[in-house]
Amino acid sequence: MKRVFLLFLCFSTYLCAQESSSVETESNRLVALCKKNGNNPDSLSFYGHKLLKLGKENNHYKAIVEGYFAQGYAASITKNQDVFITYLDSALLYKEEIIDDHFSDVARIM
């Protein structure tokens, strides 16, 4: 019985690690697309929305912050300052969660 439990524990740990890795990979891909489309507010908003959705579904704080930043930057390009400020403030709400693990990635936002 102990062997079955240990095997189950190892397998579930492996699955969680794989899922986390795929979320990180997708997040990095979307961030790269945001950077590539930094001058196109429609694309930036589209990829920012995808980042927010990915981050919120998987509690991936870096994706959430990057998504809010992309959405805010898209709003600033279109001169919508109220929306810009709202998205940046929303990104700052997650500062404590990401400051230790992802500081170098999101320092430009903070």
Z-matrix of the N, CA and C atoms (Angstrom, degrees):
N
C 1 1.449
C 2 1.529 1 110.78
N 3 1.328 2 116.23 1 -39.40
C 4 1.456 3 119.44 2 179.68
C 5 1.529 4 111.06 3 -64.23
N 6 1.323 5 116.54 4 -37.67
C 7 1.466 6 120.23 5 179.96
C 8 1.527 7 111.52 6 -64.27
N 9 1.318 8 115.35 7 -40.15
C 10 1.459 9 119.60 8 179.65
C 11 1.527 10 109.46 9 -64.61
N 12 1.325 11 116.06 10 -43.45
C 13 1.457 12 120.00 11 179.13
C 14 1.529 13 111.17 12 -63.29
N 15 1.315 14 117.68 13 -44.68
C 16 1.462 15 121.52 14 178.97
C 17 1.523 16 111.59 15 -63.29
N 18 1.334 17 115.93 16 -40.42
C 19 1.454 18 120.03 17 177.64
C 20 1.523 19 110.76 18 -63.54
N 21 1.315 20 116.31 19 -43.71
C 22 1.464 21 121.13 20 177.31
C 23 1.524 22 110.95 21 -61.79
N 24 1.311 23 116.98 22 -43.53
C 25 1.459 24 121.76 23 -179.94
C 26 1.530 25 111.00 24 -62.45
N 27 1.317 26 117.06 25 -45.13
C 28 1.466 27 120.96 26 178.68
C 29 1.527 28 111.34 27 -63.26
N 30 1.310 29 116.15 28 -43.66
C 31 1.462 30 120.64 29 -178.95
C 32 1.524 31 111.37 30 -65.27
N 33 1.332 32 117.61 31 -43.22
C 34 1.467 33 120.05 32 -179.95
C 35 1.527 34 111.12 33 -67.33
N 36 1.324 35 117.55 34 -35.63
C 37 1.465 36 121.21 35 175.45
C 38 1.515 37 110.55 36 -63.71
N 39 1.321 38 116.70 37 -42.03
C 40 1.464 39 121.53 38 178.09
C 41 1.526 40 110.97 39 -62.12
N 42 1.333 41 117.26 40 -43.43
C 43 1.466 42 120.81 41 179.71
C 44 1.524 43 111.79 42 -64.46
N 45 1.319 44 116.78 43 -40.19
C 46 1.464 45 120.00 44 178.54
C 47 1.523 46 110.68 45 -64.67
N 48 1.312 47 117.70 46 -39.73
C 49 1.465 48 121.47 47 178.93
C 50 1.521 49 110.40 48 -65.17
N 51 1.321 50 117.31 49 -40.35
C 52 1.466 51 120.88 50 178.95
C 53 1.526 52 110.90 51 -64.53
N 54 1.332 53 116.55 52 -42.80
C 55 1.459 54 120.63 53 -179.70
C 56 1.521 55 110.55 54 -64.63
N 57 1.311 56 116.68 55 -43.00
C 58 1.459 57 121.08 56 178.68
C 59 1.520 58 110.88 57 -61.85
N 60 1.311 59 116.74 58 -40.53
C 61 1.455 60 121.41 59 179.81
C 62 1.526 61 111.05 60 -64.98
N 63 1.325 62 117.36 61 -40.56
C 64 1.463 63 119.53 62 -179.28
C 65 1.527 64 111.11 63 -70.02
N 66 1.321 65 118.20 64 -33.11
C 67 1.466 66 121.51 65 176.83
C 68 1.529 67 108.95 66 -66.93
N 69 1.304 68 116.77 67 -42.91
C 70 1.472 69 121.01 68 178.58
C 71 1.525 70 110.76 69 -63.15
N 72 1.324 71 116.99 70 -42.01
C 73 1.464 72 121.38 71 178.89
C 74 1.524 73 111.03 72 -62.84
N 75 1.319 74 116.52 73 -45.77
C 76 1.469 75 120.51 74 179.56
C 77 1.527 76 110.41 75 -65.80
N 78 1.307 77 116.78 76 -39.84
C 79 1.460 78 120.70 77 177.55
C 80 1.528 79 110.71 78 -60.65
N 81 1.317 80 116.69 79 -46.60
C 82 1.468 81 120.44 80 179.14
C 83 1.527 82 111.63 81 -62.46
N 84 1.325 83 116.86 82 -37.61
C 85 1.459 84 120.96 83 178.41
C 86 1.530 85 110.71 84 -64.03
N 87 1.324 86 116.45 85 -44.54
C 88 1.459 87 120.42 86 -179.71
C 89 1.530 88 111.82 87 -67.88
N 90 1.330 89 117.20 88 -37.55
C 91 1.471 90 120.43 89 176.52
C 92 1.524 91 109.72 90 -62.52
N 93 1.331 92 116.78 91 -42.28
C 94 1.471 93 120.56 92 178.12
C 95 1.527 94 110.79 93 -61.60
N 96 1.329 95 116.95 94 -39.57
C 97 1.466 96 120.35 95 177.94
C 98 1.532 97 111.39 96 -67.46
N 99 1.322 98 116.72 97 -35.38
C 100 1.468 99 119.79 98 175.59
C 101 1.525 100 110.32 99 -63.37
N 102 1.323 101 115.89 100 -44.77
C 103 1.467 102 119.46 101 179.90
C 104 1.530 103 111.24 102 -65.06
N 105 1.320 104 116.04 103 -39.21
C 106 1.464 105 120.59 104 179.71
C 107 1.526 106 111.50 105 -65.14
N 108 1.318 107 116.59 106 -34.93
C 109 1.467 108 122.18 107 -177.25
C 110 1.523 109 112.08 108 -104.26
N 111 1.315 110 116.70 109 30.07
C 112 1.457 111 121.89 110 -175.46
C 113 1.518 112 115.50 111 -61.61
N 114 1.313 113 118.07 112 -20.65
C 115 1.466 114 120.61 113 179.65
C 116 1.520 115 112.81 114 -100.27
N 117 1.314 116 117.44 115 2.08
C 118 1.460 117 121.94 116 -178.86
C 119 1.531 118 108.19 117 -114.62
N 120 1.334 119 118.30 118 99.55
C 121 1.467 120 119.97 119 -174.09
C 122 1.530 121 114.50 120 -60.96
N 123 1.334 122 117.83 121 -32.20
C 124 1.465 123 118.90 122 179.81
C 125 1.523 124 111.15 123 -66.59
N 126 1.324 125 116.38 124 -46.66
C 127 1.467 126 120.07 125 179.07
C 128 1.524 127 111.21 126 -67.34
N 129 1.319 128 115.80 127 -40.60
C 130 1.460 129 120.45 128 179.46
C 131 1.526 130 110.78 129 -61.43
N 132 1.309 131 116.38 130 -42.81
C 133 1.460 132 120.81 131 177.70
C 134 1.531 133 110.94 132 -65.42
N 135 1.323 134 116.81 133 -40.95
C 136 1.470 135 121.91 134 179.62
C 137 1.534 136 110.71 135 -60.83
N 138 1.328 137 116.72 136 -50.51
C 139 1.469 138 120.04 137 -179.37
C 140 1.530 139 111.53 138 -70.48
N 141 1.325 140 116.80 139 -33.06
C 142 1.463 141 119.83 140 175.22
C 143 1.518 142 111.66 141 -62.83
N 144 1.321 143 115.91 142 -40.97
C 145 1.466 144 120.59 143 177.27
C 146 1.534 145 110.56 144 -62.62
N 147 1.331 146 116.42 145 -42.86
C 148 1.473 147 120.41 146 178.27
C 149 1.530 148 110.76 147 -62.67
N 150 1.342 149 117.12 148 -39.89
C 151 1.462 150 120.38 149 177.19
C 152 1.527 151 111.47 150 -62.92
N 153 1.318 152 116.22 151 -44.56
C 154 1.464 153 119.80 152 178.29
C 155 1.520 154 111.38 153 -60.05
N 156 1.305 155 116.10 154 -45.13
C 157 1.466 156 120.14 155 -179.81
C 158 1.535 157 110.73 156 -62.52
N 159 1.322 158 116.72 157 -47.18
C 160 1.468 159 121.12 158 178.58
C 161 1.522 160 110.65 159 -59.93
N 162 1.315 161 116.24 160 -46.09
C 163 1.458 162 120.51 161 -178.03
C 164 1.512 163 113.04 162 -64.06
N 165 1.321 164 116.36 163 -43.97
C 166 1.463 165 119.49 164 -178.47
C 167 1.520 166 112.26 165 -70.55
N 168 1.319 167 117.77 166 -35.32
C 169 1.470 168 120.57 167 178.85
C 170 1.521 169 111.94 168 -69.00
N 171 1.344 170 117.26 169 -27.30
C 172 1.466 171 120.94 170 -174.18
C 173 1.523 172 113.85 171 -118.56
N 174 1.338 173 117.09 172 11.66
C 175 1.471 174 121.52 173 -176.72
C 176 1.527 175 111.47 174 49.76
N 177 1.298 176 115.62 175 44.74
C 178 1.470 177 122.38 176 -179.77
C 179 1.534 178 106.70 177 -103.18
N 180 1.336 179 114.82 178 97.63
C 181 1.457 180 120.48 179 -170.38
C 182 1.523 181 113.37 180 -65.31
N 183 1.309 182 117.40 181 -35.04
C 184 1.462 183 119.47 182 179.04
C 185 1.535 184 109.80 183 -61.68
N 186 1.324 185 117.59 184 -43.30
C 187 1.465 186 121.11 185 179.10
C 188 1.527 187 110.86 186 -64.02
N 189 1.321 188 116.92 187 -38.47
C 190 1.465 189 120.65 188 178.93
C 191 1.528 190 110.17 189 -63.18
N 192 1.327 191 116.28 190 -48.79
C 193 1.464 192 120.23 191 -178.90
C 194 1.525 193 111.05 192 -63.44
N 195 1.322 194 116.75 193 -44.83
C 196 1.466 195 120.17 194 178.46
C 197 1.528 196 110.85 195 -63.13
N 198 1.322 197 117.17 196 -37.32
C 199 1.466 198 120.87 197 178.22
C 200 1.515 199 111.91 198 -64.94
N 201 1.337 200 116.66 199 -45.19
C 202 1.460 201 119.88 200 177.33
C 203 1.534 202 110.62 201 -62.72
N 204 1.327 203 116.17 202 -40.46
C 205 1.461 204 119.68 203 179.61
C 206 1.531 205 110.91 204 -63.41
N 207 1.335 206 116.90 205 -44.41
C 208 1.468 207 120.69 206 179.43
C 209 1.522 208 110.66 207 -62.59
N 210 1.324 209 116.31 208 -43.85
C 211 1.471 210 119.95 209 178.98
C 212 1.533 211 110.43 210 -63.06
N 213 1.325 212 116.12 211 -42.36
C 214 1.461 213 120.20 212 179.41
C 215 1.511 214 112.30 213 -66.25
N 216 1.311 215 116.81 214 -41.70
C 217 1.458 216 120.55 215 179.44
C 218 1.530 217 110.92 216 -64.84
N 219 1.318 218 116.12 217 -39.19
C 220 1.475 219 119.84 218 176.17
C 221 1.523 220 110.33 219 -61.61
N 222 1.319 221 117.05 220 -40.35
C 223 1.471 222 120.63 221 178.24
C 224 1.523 223 110.66 222 -66.60
N 225 1.325 224 117.88 223 -36.10
C 226 1.466 225 119.50 224 -179.97
C 227 1.528 226 111.41 225 -68.94
N 228 1.330 227 116.67 226 -33.97
C 229 1.461 228 120.13 227 177.85
C 230 1.527 229 110.72 228 -63.97
N 231 1.323 230 115.52 229 -36.65
C 232 1.467 231 119.97 230 -179.60
C 233 1.532 232 112.12 231 -88.94
N 234 1.321 233 116.39 232 11.62
C 235 1.477 234 123.60 233 176.57
C 236 1.526 235 113.15 234 64.20
N 237 1.321 236 116.86 235 28.79
C 238 1.460 237 121.27 236 177.14
C 239 1.532 238 107.79 237 -99.58
N 240 1.329 239 115.77 238 78.92
C 241 1.461 240 121.72 239 -170.92
C 242 1.532 241 113.77 240 -66.01
N 243 1.321 242 118.27 241 -34.18
C 244 1.469 243 120.00 242 179.49
C 245 1.531 244 110.83 243 -63.33
N 246 1.318 245 116.46 244 -43.57
C 247 1.468 246 120.62 245 178.89
C 248 1.519 247 109.85 246 -68.11
N 249 1.337 248 116.22 247 -40.38
C 250 1.464 249 121.78 248 177.61
C 251 1.530 250 110.86 249 -54.83
N 252 1.326 251 116.73 250 -49.75
C 253 1.468 252 121.80 251 -178.72
C 254 1.522 253 110.97 252 -64.49
N 255 1.316 254 117.11 253 -40.39
C 256 1.472 255 120.82 254 179.36
C 257 1.521 256 111.32 255 -60.78
N 258 1.347 257 117.31 256 -45.64
C 259 1.464 258 120.19 257 -179.66
C 260 1.523 259 111.96 258 -67.57
N 261 1.333 260 117.32 259 -39.66
C 262 1.461 261 119.38 260 178.40
C 263 1.521 262 111.61 261 -65.97
N 264 1.325 263 116.62 262 -39.90
C 265 1.466 264 120.12 263 176.03
C 266 1.524 265 110.67 264 -62.73
N 267 1.323 266 116.43 265 -38.95
C 268 1.470 267 120.37 266 178.41
C 269 1.528 268 110.38 267 -63.66
N 270 1.314 269 117.26 268 -39.69
C 271 1.471 270 120.81 269 178.10
C 272 1.520 271 110.50 270 -63.19
N 273 1.324 272 116.82 271 -39.93
C 274 1.464 273 120.49 272 -178.10
C 275 1.522 274 113.00 273 -67.29
N 276 1.324 275 117.21 274 -21.03
C 277 1.465 276 120.21 275 177.23
C 278 1.527 277 112.05 276 -62.23
N 279 1.330 278 116.61 277 -24.70
C 280 1.461 279 121.29 278 -177.03
C 281 1.531 280 112.26 279 -97.42
N 282 1.326 281 117.04 280 10.50
C 283 1.459 282 121.66 281 -176.11
C 284 1.535 283 111.97 282 -55.92
N 285 1.304 284 117.24 283 -45.51
C 286 1.469 285 120.55 284 -177.30
C 287 1.525 286 112.31 285 -63.85
N 288 1.327 287 117.45 286 -35.89
C 289 1.450 288 121.21 287 -177.49
C 290 1.527 289 112.76 288 -71.11
N 291 1.331 290 117.33 289 -28.66
C 292 1.457 291 119.27 290 -173.20
C 293 1.516 292 114.71 291 -109.67
N 294 1.311 293 117.61 292 -10.28
C 295 1.460 294 120.69 293 -171.01
C 296 1.529 295 112.51 294 -59.38
N 297 1.318 296 118.49 295 -36.59
C 298 1.468 297 120.55 296 -177.55
C 299 1.522 298 112.98 297 -80.84
N 300 1.312 299 117.54 298 -43.26
C 301 1.464 300 120.99 299 -172.82
C 302 1.520 301 114.44 300 -87.65
N 303 1.309 302 117.70 301 -29.93
C 304 1.471 303 120.16 302 -171.55
C 305 1.528 304 112.88 303 -130.06
N 306 1.313 305 118.07 304 25.76
C 307 1.459 306 119.91 305 -175.07
C 308 1.524 307 112.47 306 -57.04
N 309 1.308 308 116.73 307 -45.96
C 310 1.464 309 118.93 308 -177.11
C 311 1.530 310 111.96 309 -65.10
N 312 1.318 311 117.22 310 -27.77
C 313 1.459 312 121.06 311 179.41
C 314 1.518 313 113.24 312 -75.28
N 315 1.329 314 116.45 313 -35.34
C 316 1.459 315 119.59 314 -172.25
C 317 1.534 316 113.02 315 -116.77
N 318 1.315 317 118.11 316 15.47
C 319 1.467 318 120.97 317 -178.59
C 320 1.529 319 111.30 318 -60.36
N 321 1.312 320 117.97 319 -32.14
C 322 1.470 321 120.63 320 -179.22
C 323 1.526 322 111.88 321 -66.56
N 324 1.312 323 117.02 322 -21.55
C 325 1.466 324 121.19 323 -179.17
C 326 1.520 325 110.31 324 -85.18
N 327 1.320 326 116.20 325 -37.02
C 328 1.456 327 120.92 326 -176.33
C 329 1.499 328 108.95 327 -78.94
